[in-house]
């Protein structure tokens, strides 16, 4: 028990955190408060007034001077002969801490708790209550309680570190923040299976954390410390994360803790509908901060000023973002790409330091293939007239390409050549897939931003051509973006439309896209011709492939297997013209079916004639008539009915026609 009734045990027992002093010169029955003033219940009138934070303490000189070195200096250094009043408005911990210190000087028992120990420790240091004045003074006892009680408890370490927010720089100078941060880091890095202390779990409110009873000793999950650490102020949270990094925690756990902290203190960073009950139970201070922060952002966007308003709330949010950027682990995938992009969006809104924004953009470039369209549609907060920040997305794409080029060289230093070759092949496959995902993302982004009438043709062209040609196996996405841009900018000249269409390769368009492009009046005529020619080349290659191979499938497959899938991912402008196109297609199919039926009928007649010819006696010398029938027979047996298509039918019909034209006289003799 913290009690100094016995001279031999004074200041040596720390059991329940109760301390008192038996050496006092004034007998009292306790303290009482009347009208913002504290009085000592004693028969001796007070002779010393201490003013702290609007509260008056009517005390006596001897109990204070015997333990407080600062009081002695104030009196002895004063020019007045009789000093009976002192102002201590700069005392750390305020009136609450001085009340406890004064009670200790009068021998009243004081309960030490995690909530008051930091303020009392700083107040004792301020009042210079050292061992030089009396053994077992307040500095010694509060320091012992911190070392032996607080730092051994997870919950108390969190509470003390939270209470240090209003004690700067005293808590820093007295190493309270450092010791609590290291204690928290050491406990957070402990194997969860071996944890036997009670932890607060999903508690997010500061008041709930203070009222949590340490009665739960169930096994802790790996992220058990996230919620507790997220109640800390950003500078203390940075100290804890830095200490945790030094102790070697896995980077993905550190990243998850950072994301949870950002979701709590940066409103709008994550979707509100996906939050759980824990994230909804924030304290009133956090709610007030959120509302003030949103008001400040509204001023930034509406006012469109050069500098963000330097309100306290905006400054705090800017400091949080800058601190989170600085402590994100350098490893890839330590935090999600969505979190980085939301952080980047808020950083641009709050005018964060350019160096940190550039660093954040590089981090996004490392994981750009994981981004989704909604995350990169970042509004333009500068003075430009564009709706979206296209330059920012272009920079992110450049960082991604630089990362893709440097990554393979950073890997592959292996001791075994076989493993080296396998890793290089695997890395190349991953890189190719990442570029393809980024290409689809950029095409979707271009389709959206193309509707902005203030978007210049140069920006659209530069962004669409930033990726290498190998990144796109199909240019349907680019065609949708080009068509959207043409629809939103109807005043483009013929030269500008041709320049715009150069970003896509007509040979990489699917059949459905080609059909739409052939009837798109917004496209230049030359582009339409190129589209039709490229599609004709594809059909010719497919026919040639089917002719050479009697069995097997065609090498030609449309880039988009389903027209429905294409239409679902296209804007409304791309769906125009499908009605008329369907009619033409149906009529073409009917004509092809009729031609096929006539061809089959002709082939049947030829086979009958061949059978009749086989039954007749064969002469010794072949005539022109029999020679013609043999050639005709070879032509009919080039392909069977099971594997022939309409392209093969046309080729065979053309072959018969060419034979008839090449030998007109011989043909006439054969049918006469």
ABEGO torsion letter per residue (X at the ends): XBBAABAAABGABAAAGBBBBABBABBBAEBBBBGGBBBBBBABBBABBBBBGGBBBBBBAAAAAAABAAAAAAAAABABABBABBBBAABBGEAAAAAAAAAAAAGBBBBBBAAAAAAAAAAAAAAGBBAAABBGBAAAAAAAAAAAAAAABAAAAAAAAAAAAAAOAAAAAAGAAAAAAAAAAAAAABBAAABABBBAEABABAAAAAABBBABABBBBAAAAAAAAAABBAAAAAAAAAAAAAAGBBAAAAAAAAAAAAAAABBGABBAAABBAAAABBBAAAAAAAAAAAAAAAAAAAAGBABBBBBAAAAAAAAAAAAAAAABBABBGABBAAAAAAAAAAAAAAGBBAAAAAAAAAAAAAAAAABBAAAABBBBABABABABBAAAAAAAAAAAAAAAAAAAAABGBBABAAAAAAAAAAAAAAAAAAAAAAAAAAAAAAAAAAABAABBAAAAAAAAAABBAAABABAAAAAAAAAAAAAABAABBAAAAAAAAAABBAAABBAAAAAAAAABAABBAAAAAAAAAAAAAAAAAAAAAAAABABEBBABBBABABAAAAAAABBAAAABGAAAAAAAAAAAAAAAAAAAAAAAAAAAAAAAAAAAAAABBBBABBBAAAAAAAAAAAAAAABBAAABBAAAAAAAAAAAAAAAAABAAAAAAAAX
